[in-house]
Amino acid sequence: MLEPFFIGQSAIGPGESRVIQMPLGSFPSGALVEVPIHVSRSADPGPIVLLMAGLHGDEINGVEILRRVLESGLNVPNIGSTITIPLLNAFGFIHSTRDAVQSKDVNRSFPGSANGSMASRMAHLINRSILPLIDVGIDLHTGGASRYNYPQIRAELNRWNNLELAKAFAAPFSIQAPLRPGSLRQAAKQLKKSILVYEGGESQRFDETSISEGYQGIHRFLSYLGMANNPPAQQKNLHFLKSMSWIRSPMSGLFQSFVEAGQWIHKKQTLGVVTDIHGMTRQLIVAKKEGFIIGLNCNPVVHLGDALINLGTEE
């Protein structure tokens, strides 16, 4: 017989669905800061899956993806349990910023502290109350700083069963991605839990392609685990990339791209140009190797050394 599990002081039993409000503190105005957590359990045993968005407050595509998951009832599993957090960083969401209070990046604050900054408290909440419960999770993101990421999964594809899980999600690209210090993925690894990061679109903007890919990927992912029915068909051409690197601006000025995200490019192909505002200087951006464009800078005003084009390679 399945036993209840606890999030904070709230017990969630088999066959039960609840929304739990987890407190983090308060704003100077006195308004409480809480994180709504949707928990849905089947009466039958199975995996416990975390679906989370809004760790970076301005990355709203993931919030919309999980809104659709909740609206459609996809979070109600056939077996096992889902823990769905559509918005972790409410401060960043309201203020259209990546970070939490005090300009702290939640995804560099793990494992966090119960008495630290707001970002550290958010990290602590996930690290202490959520990660120990789950088997696997999907953390939803977009590109930041005016960068567009073509729909992709990032994970340590050479560890555990991450490659099979990435195949089940079936994003257009799956990329071998090293861990970042203080990140959710690093904290999860220390607890021997697996987190896949879905990246799609650009901060502060809805991108229907990325939203649709993310929703369908979650549906396929849950179906692979036996938790959902009738998964959407996947694309025929999925690409598994071993590395990614940014092509950077050779000068300050105005950047014009000649390519699009998701496109395959060949060695020595001209990818774009950076010009000065006086029409006197221009430098072409030429590919030094072939690969797929998995990310693209959408801001035409660039500085020397700015990241322009993220190239993923199968080498």
N, C-alpha and C positions, 0 to 999 in steps of 0.2 A: 504494500500500500504506500502511495506517495505521501510524503510529509510536507507540511507547509514550509516555505522559506521566508526569510525576513529581509526587508529593506528598511533600515532604521528600526523603528518600533512596530512596523506594520507587517503582519503575517498574511501571506497570500497562499491559499490552499489550492489543491488540485481542482481544475474546472472553474476557477474563479478569475474574474477580470476586474482590475481596480486601477484607479489613478491616484498615485501617492504624491503628495506635496512634500518635498524634502527641503527643510530650511537651511539657508546658508548665512543668514545675518540680516542686516537692514541697511538701507541707504541713509545718508544724513537727514533726509526728510522724515525718517521714521518708517517709511514703507518697507515691508518685509521683502526679502529676496528668497524666492523659493524655486525649486526645479521640479516641474511636473514630470512624473515617470509613469508611463502606461505599462502595466503588467498584465499579461494574458497567459493563463495556464490551461493546458489540456488536462483531462482526467487521466490520460495515458502518458507513460514515461517517454522521454525523448530529450533531444538537446535543449539547452538554454541559450538563446541567441540574443545578443545586444544589437539594437539598431539605434544609432545616435547621430544627431546633426547639431549644427550651431555651436560647436566648440569654438570656432571663430565666428564672431557675431555677424559679420558682414557677408558671410558665405551662405546665401539664402536658398540656393537651389536644393540643398539637402533638407532644409526645413519644409519646403514644398513637397519633396519626395515623400517624406514621412507623414506629412499631412494627408497625402493621397493614400498611403499605406493604411493609416488609421481610418480614413473615410470609407475605404473599400472593405475594411475588415480583414485585410491580408495579415494583420498582426495576430489574428485569432488562429492558433495553430491546431492542426490535426493531432499532433503529438508534441510533447515537450512544452516549452514556454518561450515567450518573447518578452523582452524588456525594451520598450521603445521610448527614447528621449528625443522628441522633435526639436528641442531647443535647450541647450545647456547654458549658453552665455547670453542671458537676457539683456544684460547691460550693453554688450557690444551690438546686439540685434537692434535695440531701441536707438542707439546712437550711431548706427551704421559704421561701426569700427570693428576691426579684427580682434582687438584685445578686450580684456575686462577692465575693471576699475584700476587706476594707477598705471595704465598702459602695460599691463602684464599679459603675456601670451599664455593662455591656459595650456596649450600644447607644448610648452616648455617648462611647465610647473609641476609635473608629476615626479614623485608620488604625492606631493602636496602635504598640507598641514591643516589640522583642524583649527589652528589659531593664527594662520598666516593671512596673506592678502586674499582678496576675493577670488582671484585666479587659483591660488593655492588651495583654497577651500573647495572650489569646484573640482579640482584634480583629486583632492583627498576624498571627496564624496564618491567619485567614480572608483577610485583605487580601493577604498575600504568597503564600500557597500554594494558595488555592482560587479567588479571584475572577479571577486572570489566565487560568485554564483554562476558565471557563464562558462560555456564551452568555447564559443566563438562569437565574434562581433564584426559589424560593418560600421565604420566611421565615415560619414559623408562630408566631403569638402568641395571647394571650387579652387580655381586659381586665385591668387591674391595680387594686390598691387597692380591692378589693370592688366593682369595676364589671364588669357583664356586657356584652359586645359581641355583638350579633347577627351571624351569619356574614357576613363582608364581605371584599372585596379592597381594599387601599389601594395606590395607585401614582400616579405622574405620568401620568395617562391621556392627556395631550396630547403625550407624547414617544414617539418611536420607534414600536414596534408594541404598546405596553403595552395600549391599548384592545382590540386584537384578542386578546391573550393573556388579558386579564381576561374577555372574552366566552367564550373557550374554557374557562376555569376555571368560569365560570357560578355564582359565589356569588350569593345573593339580592341583595346590594348590592355595587357597585363604586364607589369614592369617589376623587375627585381629592384627593390628599393631598400637601402640600408636604414638602420634605425637612427633616429635623432635623439640626442640626450634630452631627458626631461619630457619625452613625448608619451602619449597614451600607448603607442605600440611598444615602446621600451618597457613601460610599467607592466603591460600585459604579458610580455615575454618573461619577465622575472617571476610572474605567477604561473608560467607555463600555459598561458592562454593565447589564442590566436586572434589578432585583429587585422582585417583587411580594410584598407583605405580606398574609398571611391572618390575620384576627382572628376569633376565635370563642370565646365562653364567658367564664369568670371564672377568675382565678388560684386555684390549689390545689383546684380542683373539676373532676371530669369532667362534661362536658355532651355527651350522646350526639348531640344534634342538631348541635352544632358539630363533633364528631369525624367524624360521618358525612358532613356537608357538605364538610369538609376532605379526607377520603379520596377521595370521589367527584370533587371538584374537581381533585385531583391526577391522578386517572385520566383525566378529560376533557382536562386540560392536556397530559399526555403523549401521549394519542391524537391531539390536534390537531397535535402535532409529529411524528407518525408513529412514536412510540416504544412505543405500547401498542395493544392491540386492544379491541374491544367496550366502548366508553365508556358509562357510565350516562347515561340520558336526563336532560336538564336541566329545571329548572322553566320554566314558560311565562312567568312574570312576573319579569324581571330589571330592576333599577333602577340607573341610572348617575347618581350624585349629584355635583354640582359643588362642594359645600362642606359643612362640618360645624361645629357650634358647641355649646358646653355652656350649658345653662340652669343657673344657680347658685342656691344657697340664699339666701333673703332674710334669714335669721336662724339662730341656733343652736337646736337642739332635736331633735325626732323627725320623720323624713321618712316619709310614706306615699305611695306611688305609686298613681295611679288608672289607669295605662296599662301596657303591656307592650312589651318590646323587639320590634322589627320592625313595630310598628303605625304606620299613617299617622294623623296628627293634623291638625286644622284650626286656623286662627287663632282665638284667643280660647277655645280648649278648655281646661278645667281639667284639669291633668295630675297634680296631687297637692297635698299640704298639708304644711306644717311647723308643728308645735305645740311649745309649751314643756311641760316635764314637770309643771307645776303646774295645767295646764288653764285658764290665763288668757289665753293669746295663741295665735292661729293665723293663718297667712298662706297663702293659696292660691297655687299655681304655675299661671299662666295663659300659654298659648302666644301669643307675639307674631307668629308666622307659621306657615304650614303646612309639613309635611315628614314624614319618617320617623324613628322613634326607633331609632337605630342603637346606642345605648349607654345603660345604666341603672345608677345607683348602687344596690347591694344592701344597703348598710349604713344602717339606719334612724337611727343617731346621727350627726348632721351639725353642722358648724360654719358660721357665716356665711361665705358665699362658696364653700362646697364645690360641686364639680361634681355635679349631680343627674341630668340628662337630656341625652344627646348627640343633637342634632337634625341630620339630614342633609337637605339641600334640593337640588332640581333647578334652582334659579335660578343 
